[in-house]
Amino acid sequence: MIFDALTIFPGLFTAFLAESLLAKALAKGLLTFNLVNPRDFTKDKRQTVDDRPYGGGPGMVLLAEPLALALESLSQIDPTPSHVIYLTPSGPTLTQAKVQELATKPRLTLVCGRYEGVDQRFVDLFVNEEISIGDYVVSGGEVPAMVVVEAVTRSLPGFLGQSESLREESHSYGLLEHPHYTRPKTFRGLTVPSLLLSGHHAQIAAYRLAEAMAKTRSLRPDLLLRPEFEATALSALTRPGSPLATKTLKKRKALK
Ligand SMILES: C[S@@+](CC[C@H](N)C(=O)[O-])C[C@H]1O[C@@H](n2cnc3c(N)ncnc32)[C@H](O)[C@@H]1O
């Protein structure tokens, strides 16, 4: 998969791309990452990338022209057509379902805004989709772009060591994941639930599902009423023989 980021602060990506699973995936050739700086496509001596907003108001707006030239330069690096995303707090919020959809694209180009954002004409002409990482405002699109990259790459075949860890994660079944424990058995007076030490795999699976349900009901009851829960969690929970199926469906009905 190919990722591109359009950013006036490419240095922010240096450590991000040099560490952990992403660095390994880059080394293995599972993905490529192109960084393009609109500042390199300016024509004036000061390399201006922003200007005051028409109509007045505080702050600066990123100019459309350097962004457009930077974006167009990407086809010379690689001709693969791209899905262009502008990270913005006014876009729809990123979800796991959207992440999985994005993971099927051959190429994603992530446009990182700064200041008050980008000239709307750039968005109108070049952007396929706007995405927000949540209902709050950060100072630039770089961290939101990294969030998209971190979420999408986890879904790429061969990216994670154990495909198991992806299947059971929070949001993949419309539920939050069950709590985890590791050594030692007792930590500052708190002991690991004894069933987890029993070796009874079926009972452990049922216990974890019940824990995931309880955690979701307590921390994010809104998830139980979402279409994602309907589509994925219900089918997973109602697998023939699942002892929790009826109970879970009843709990959900009660929440409605
Ligand atoms: C300070 S913000 C601009 C906020 C903008 N004036 C507004 O009120 O919608 C600068 C840039 O950070 C990025 N950004 C900030 N919050 C974001 C969020 N929640 N999701 C995605 N991108 C965000 C966007 O690229 C945005 O153009």
The ligand as an SDF file (V2000), in Angstrom:
LIG
                    3D

 27 29  0  0  0  0  0  0  0  0999 V2000
   -6.0900   24.4890   14.1610 C   0  0  0  0  0  0  0  0  0  0  0  0
   -6.7490   23.3250   13.0460 S   0  0  0  0  0  0  0  0  0  0  0  0
   -7.9210   24.2940   12.1410 C   0  0  0  0  0  0  0  0  0  0  0  0
   -9.2780   24.2310   12.7290 C   0  0  0  0  0  0  0  0  0  0  0  0
  -10.3050   24.9620   11.8740 C   0  0  0  0  0  0  0  0  0  0  0  0
  -10.1240   26.3700   11.9250 N   0  0  0  0  0  0  0  0  0  0  0  0
  -11.7100   24.6210   12.3640 C   0  0  0  0  0  0  0  0  0  0  0  0
  -12.2130   25.2720   13.2540 O   0  0  0  0  0  0  0  0  0  0  0  0
  -12.2800   23.6160   11.8620 O   0  0  0  0  0  0  0  0  0  0  0  0
   -5.4590   23.1160   11.8730 C   0  0  0  0  0  0  0  0  0  0  0  0
   -5.4650   21.8030   11.1490 C   0  0  0  0  0  0  0  0  0  0  0  0
   -5.3450   20.7520   12.0790 O   0  0  0  0  0  0  0  0  0  0  0  0
   -6.0000   19.5950   11.5800 C   0  0  0  0  0  0  0  0  0  0  0  0
   -6.9540   19.1330   12.5930 N   0  0  0  0  0  0  0  0  0  0  0  0
   -7.2450   19.7480   13.7520 C   0  0  0  0  0  0  0  0  0  0  0  0
   -8.1370   19.0420   14.4720 N   0  0  0  0  0  0  0  0  0  0  0  0
   -8.4030   17.9250   13.7660 C   0  0  0  0  0  0  0  0  0  0  0  0
   -9.2500   16.8030   13.9650 C   0  0  0  0  0  0  0  0  0  0  0  0
  -10.0000   16.6750   15.0380 N   0  0  0  0  0  0  0  0  0  0  0  0
   -9.2680   15.8380   13.0170 N   0  0  0  0  0  0  0  0  0  0  0  0
   -8.5180   15.9360   11.9110 C   0  0  0  0  0  0  0  0  0  0  0  0
   -7.7080   16.9920   11.6510 N   0  0  0  0  0  0  0  0  0  0  0  0
   -7.6410   17.9710   12.5570 C   0  0  0  0  0  0  0  0  0  0  0  0
   -6.6530   19.9830   10.2590 C   0  0  0  0  0  0  0  0  0  0  0  0
   -5.8280   19.5450    9.1880 O   0  0  0  0  0  0  0  0  0  0  0  0
   -6.7020   21.4830   10.3390 C   0  0  0  0  0  0  0  0  0  0  0  0
   -6.6950   22.0770    9.0690 O   0  0  0  0  0  0  0  0  0  0  0  0
  1  2  1  0
  2  3  1  0
  2 10  1  0
  3  4  1  0
  4  5  1  0
  5  6  1  0
  5  7  1  0
  7  8  2  0
  7  9  1  0
 10 11  1  0
 11 12  1  0
 11 26  1  0
 12 13  1  0
 13 14  1  0
 13 24  1  0
 14 15  1  0
 14 23  1  0
 15 16  2  0
 16 17  1  0
 17 18  1  0
 17 23  2  0
 18 19  1  0
 18 20  2  0
 20 21  1  0
 21 22  2  0
 22 23  1  0
 24 25  1  0
 24 26  1  0
 26 27  1  0
M  CHG  2   2   1   9  -1
M  END
$$$$
